[in-house]
Amino acid sequence: MMLAQTANQGQLRIPVEYSAVLPVLALIGGALVLLTWSSLTRHRRAGGYALVTVVSGAVALGGAWRLWNRIGDHGPIRAMADAVVIDGFAVFFMVVISIAVVLAALVGDAYLRREDLEGPEFHVLLLLSASGGMLMATANDLIVLFLGLEILSIALYVLAGFHGRRQQSYEAAMKYFVLGAFSSALLLYGIALVYGSTGSTNLATIATYLAGNVAVDNGLMLAGMVLLLVGLGFKVAAVPFHMWTPDVYQGSPTPVTGFMAAAAKAAGFAGLLRVFVSTFDTLKLDWQPIIAVLAVATLLVGSVLAVVQTDIKRMLAYSSISHAGYVLVGLQAASKRGIAGALFYLLAYTFMVLGSFAIVTVVARRGDADHDLESYRGLARNRPALALAFTVLLMAQAGIPFTTGFLAKFYVIAAAVDSGSYVLATIAMLAAVIAAFFYLRVILVMYAPAAEGDEPLVRLPVPRTVGLALVVTVAFTVAVGLLPGPVIDFARHATLIF
């Protein structure tokens, strides 16, 4: 009997391949280093904390590249009792989130110094939130997906209220927490319904079950699928689950808003794309019409409401909603071209939005309260390089040719046309025309002459870390807009979802 028990215990041992999740461990390890360092030293060095964060993001990026080469040689990797899978899709999002961490740390360092918020807390939460986003991208189980979402979200709730001297920051954190908890509950209920319908939470097992069984009445399965869509739709700010976005974006510290718009949106779409394209592929005739309706509503609401905004952060919030609509267009196509277009869009948007919020951080000055559109009037005279960088990033978001934004919109709309969704493609192009108005309005304000009686503008200091982030974001936006081949090939290979 003792031998039998020993044998059974041996069978239950599951080897853990830590190298498969090296980028996630790099971010968590960086957070632990920061916590240990700050607890053992008396003097706080904000620059040192930012450096550790940037290095952690760079190590995660290097680990993702190593995994990419390994996948190319040996195929996808299954780990952690088949709960985690490392394929091209997962590695792509590891790269996107690692880039977002590095850029957000560079912008956040200058912000924390200016607002007297120096300490490791911002960087620790940033790294932990990003690790949750990566976990969502690698999830091969709905429970792991939920855990990743919660790690991502809980850290973001705290980051949204990080600026303790601003009432708006507290309000943003509370709104985000309450609505986020509600959406998490819906997601968990959806997981329970899917489990009740299929008998498993493993994505590969669910896909195999759906492919081999034709259910006469699959109402339970469809209900679970819809609740999963609601829970993840909240995270990507798809209409009508977008109500939190303008207030949270406006009230949160500006570097947090940029990270939230880039990393949280990427992680949410990682979950959406993997669950619906990889797992629910056999049910796509049921979910494609729903995604199409969400895409239309998201495109039009985001574009139209952004036109009437006079606060630059609220305008960018509605802009981010509109951008989510374009990624939904790629998802609705449910084809390799559509997924590749959606992935390219998310990577391009990461650079565009973090660069934009870096400029907003500088213009807002100390207090992070002045985000009115009129505060940008005459920026071209005060800081011509800053105005030029913002012009390039805004033109890219508007979809002007020779930028990544134009190519991103082109790829998803072309995928919609290929799949026969002509009405959706037409609405997407119409939304781009509407969106061009509010982007161009900001550009005109920056280059407009000062009105009579206006006080002369004070020269805005641009910290070195922010300047470095701007150089990287603008260079990527222009260079890849002119030579997109390597990046779009990367996105196309990343569509090989396990």
Sequence and secondary structure as in RCSB ss.txt:
>XXXX:A:sequence
MMLAQTANQGQLRIPVEYSAVLPVLALIGGALVLLTWSSLTRHRRAGGYALVTVVSGAVALGGAWRLWNRIGDHG
PIRAMADAVVIDGFAVFFMVVISIAVVLAALVGDAYLRREDLEGPEFHVLLLLSASGGMLMATANDLIVLFLGLE
ILSIALYVLAGFHGRRQQSYEAAMKYFVLGAFSSALLLYGIALVYGSTGSTNLATIATYLAGNVAVDNGLMLAGM
VLLLVGLGFKVAAVPFHMWTPDVYQGSPTPVTGFMAAAAKAAGFAGLLRVFVSTFDTLKLDWQPIIAVLAVATLL
VGSVLAVVQTDIKRMLAYSSISHAGYVLVGLQAASKRGIAGALFYLLAYTFMVLGSFAIVTVVARRGDADHDLES
YRGLARNRPALALAFTVLLMAQAGIPFTTGFLAKFYVIAAAVDSGSYVLATIAMLAAVIAAFFYLRVILVMYAPA
AEGDEPLVRLPVPRTVGLALVVTVAFTVAVGLLPGPVIDFARHATLIF
>XXXX:A:secstr
 HHHHHHHHHHH     GGGGHHHHHHHHHHHHHHHHHHH SS  HHHHHHHHHHHHHHHHHHHHHHHHHHHHH 
 EEETTTTEEE HHHHHHHHHHHHHHHHHHHHHHHHHHHTT  SSHHHHHHHHHHHHHHHHHHBSBHHHHHHHHH
HHHHHHHHHHT  TT HHHHHHHHHHHHHHHHHHHHHHHHHHHHHHHHS  BHHHHHHHHHH   S  HHHHHHH
HHHHHHHHHHTT TTS TTHHHHHHHS HHHHHHIIIIIHHHHHHHHHIIIIIISGGGHHHHHHHHHHHHHHHHH
HHHHHHHT  BHHHHHHHHHHHHHHHHHHHHHH SHHHHHHHHHHHHHHHHHHHHHHHHHHHHHTTTT   BGGG
GTTHHHH HHHHHHHHHHHHHHHT TTSHHHHHHHHHHHHHHHTT HHHHHHHHHHHHHHHHHHHHHHHHHHS  
 TT          HHHHHHHHHHHHHHHHHHH  HHHHHHHHHTT   
